[in-house]
Amino acid sequence: MPKCGCCKIKFVAKYFNQKFCLEKYECIIAHKEHALKLKLKKDKAETKKLKETLLTYKDYLKILQTKINHLVRLIDYGLPCISCGGNGKPQAGHLHSTQSKPELRFNLHNIHIQDYRCNVELSANIIGYIDGLKKIYGLEYKEYVETQIRLDYPTIKLSVEELKEKTKIVSQIIKDFKPQIISPLKRIELRTELNKKIGIYC
C-alpha cells in the first residue's frame, strides 16, 4: 500500500501512481498543488520545445556566442581590459570581429576581456587590443592572434545540430570552471586546451 505524500498514512490507491489519499482536506489540496506543478512543468517543456522550433540559424549562433563569451570572462577572471587596462564593466571582445572574420567568432584566442567602452564605444579599440596582446602575452602570441590565426582557420561552417552540441559542451565547461586569476602563459594554454575540447578549432 502506498503512503500518502501529505499525511503519511497508508491508503488503498484508486488509480495508478496515486500520491495522496484524498481523504483529508489538506491531502486533497496537496494533490491539486501536485497536479498543478506537473501541468506547469509539462507546459514549460512544451513551450521550450516550441521555442526551439522557432529558432533560426542566427539564433543558435548567438546562443553559442553568449556561452563562449561567458567562458572568456572566466578565463580572464579578475583581469583589466586588454585594450586600455581599465576596470570597466567586463565584456568579451573580439580582435577579428564576427562580421569581418565570422570563422573566428568562437576561437578563444581571438576573444579577450575588454571593458564596455573599448569593446562597444571604441569598436574594439583595435590598436590598444594589439598593443595589449604584445604587452601581456608577448610578440609571438600577438602575431599569432593578429595574423596566423586567420591563415589557420580560413573557414568554419557549423550545422544547427553542431551548434547545439557545442553549446552543451561549453555549458558543461562553464559549470565545472572555478574562476581564479591565472598567469598569461596558463591562459594561452587554457585557450588552446578548451578550443580542442569544444571541438571547433582542433
C-alpha positions as a printed Julia matrix, in Angstrom:
202×3 Matrix{Float64}:
  0.0    0.0     0.0
  1.29   3.46   -0.85
  1.84   6.13    1.78
  0.11   9.49    1.37
  2.54  12.22    0.37
  0.79  14.64    2.7
 -0.44  12.9     5.86
  1.97   9.94    5.53
 -0.8    7.39    6.28
 -1.03   4.28    4.1
 -4.09   4.09    1.85
 -5.71   1.98   -0.87
 -4.98   3.59   -4.23
 -7.92   4.09   -6.59
 -5.76   4.72   -9.66
 -2.21   4.11  -10.9
  0.58   6.07   -9.23
 -1.77   7.85   -6.8
  0.34  10.04   -4.5
 -2.28  11.24   -2.0
 -5.07   9.51   -0.09
 -7.66  12.24   -0.91
 -9.43  11.57    2.41
 -8.49  14.75    4.24
 -8.87  18.34    3.13
 -5.13  19.04    3.31
 -4.4   15.89    1.29
 -6.85  16.97   -1.44
 -5.17  20.41   -1.55
 -1.74  18.78   -1.74
 -2.99  16.59   -4.6
 -4.26  19.62   -6.53
 -0.99  21.51   -5.97
  0.98  18.49   -7.14
 -1.18  18.19  -10.27
 -0.7   21.89  -10.99
  3.08  21.6   -10.66
  3.1   18.67  -13.09
  0.99  20.65  -15.56
  3.25  23.69  -15.31
  6.32  21.51  -15.79
  4.74  19.9   -18.85
  3.71  23.3   -20.22
  7.24  24.63  -19.67
  8.75  21.67  -21.53
  6.28  22.1   -24.39
  6.98  25.86  -24.53
 10.72  25.2   -24.64
 10.23  22.69  -27.43
  8.06  25.16  -29.34
 10.64  27.93  -28.92
 13.33  25.66  -30.29
 11.29  25.05  -33.43
 11.1   28.83  -33.92
 14.83  29.47  -33.52
 16.79  30.39  -36.64
 20.38  29.52  -37.52
 21.42  33.02  -36.39
 19.72  32.42  -33.05
 21.8   29.29  -32.46
 24.96  31.23  -33.39
 24.07  33.89  -30.81
 23.33  31.29  -28.12
 26.72  29.64  -28.58
 28.44  33.03  -28.77
 26.91  34.05  -25.45
 28.27  30.89  -23.84
 31.72  31.37  -25.4
 31.8   34.99  -24.2
 30.92  33.84  -20.69
 33.78  31.32  -20.82
 36.22  34.03  -21.92
 35.27  36.16  -18.92
 36.01  33.17  -16.69
 39.4   32.52  -18.32
 40.33  36.2   -17.92
 38.73  36.46  -14.47
 39.98  39.39  -12.42
 41.93  40.98  -15.27
 41.63  44.53  -16.63
 40.65  45.42  -20.2
 43.24  44.14  -22.67
 42.99  47.35  -24.74
 43.22  50.09  -22.12
 43.95  48.4   -18.8
 40.77  49.81  -17.31
 38.35  48.09  -14.97
 35.03  48.99  -16.52
 32.19  46.53  -17.0
 33.87  43.37  -18.37
 32.89  42.04  -21.77
 34.35  39.53  -24.19
 35.89  41.42  -27.1
 36.95  40.0   -30.47
 40.12  41.21  -32.16
 38.81  39.99  -35.52
 35.14  40.9   -35.48
 32.31  38.43  -36.09
 31.41  40.45  -39.19
 34.87  40.59  -40.78
 36.01  37.1   -39.73
 32.94  35.01  -38.79
 35.06  31.86  -38.94
 36.94  33.09  -35.85
 33.92  34.15  -33.8
 34.2   31.19  -31.38
 38.01  30.93  -31.24
 39.1   31.63  -27.68
 42.44  33.09  -28.84
 40.5   35.74  -30.75
 38.49  36.81  -27.71
 39.81  38.54  -24.58
 38.36  40.58  -21.78
 37.56  44.21  -22.6
 35.56  46.89  -20.89
 32.36  48.24  -22.43
 33.98  51.47  -23.61
 36.69  49.75  -25.66
 34.51  46.91  -26.92
 31.44  48.93  -27.88
 32.08  52.68  -27.86
 35.56  52.39  -29.43
 34.62  49.48  -31.74
 37.05  47.06  -30.03
 39.86  49.65  -29.76
 41.96  47.51  -32.11
 45.22  49.46  -31.71
 45.01  49.15  -27.94
 43.96  45.49  -28.27
 47.04  44.58  -30.36
 49.3   46.53  -28.04
 47.76  44.75  -25.05
 48.36  41.33  -26.61
 52.04  42.21  -27.07
 52.5   43.67  -23.57
 50.7   40.87  -21.72
 51.45  37.78  -23.8
 54.5   38.69  -25.88
 55.27  39.41  -29.52
 54.92  35.81  -30.73
 51.39  35.43  -29.37
 50.4   38.88  -30.59
 51.5   37.96  -34.13
 49.68  34.63  -33.91
 46.36  36.23  -32.92
 46.76  39.17  -35.28
 47.86  37.26  -38.38
 48.48  33.5   -38.2
 45.1   32.56  -36.72
 43.4   33.86  -39.88
 45.5   31.54  -42.01
 45.0   28.51  -39.76
 41.2   28.71  -39.89
 40.14  30.15  -43.28
 36.58  28.87  -42.98
 34.31  27.31  -40.38
 30.74  26.14  -41.04
 28.66  24.5   -38.34
 25.22  22.93  -38.72
 22.4   23.66  -36.26
 22.97  20.27  -34.61
 26.68  21.02  -34.26
 25.9   24.41  -32.74
 23.6   22.73  -30.21
 26.26  20.15  -29.4
 28.99  22.79  -28.92
 26.67  24.86  -26.73
 26.18  21.86  -24.43
 29.93  21.29  -24.24
 30.66  24.92  -23.39
 27.83  24.97  -20.83
 29.41  22.0   -19.05
 32.86  23.61  -19.13
 31.39  26.76  -17.56
 29.63  24.69  -14.91
 32.89  22.96  -13.93
 35.07  26.07  -14.16
 36.49  27.55  -10.96
 37.3   31.23  -11.59
 40.73  32.33  -10.43
 43.44  34.7   -11.58
 45.94  32.74  -13.66
 49.21  33.58  -15.41
 49.38  34.8   -19.04
 51.1   31.59  -20.18
 48.47  29.46  -18.47
 45.7   31.49  -20.12
 47.21  30.82  -23.55
 47.47  27.09  -22.77
 43.93  27.03  -21.4
 42.52  28.68  -24.51
 44.25  26.08  -26.71
 43.06  23.23  -24.48
 39.46  24.43  -24.37
 39.35  25.13  -28.11
 40.22  21.47  -28.63
 37.71  20.32  -26.04
 34.91  22.3   -27.67
 35.95  20.77  -30.97
 35.6   23.67  -33.4
 39.29  24.61  -33.63
 41.21  21.36  -33.2
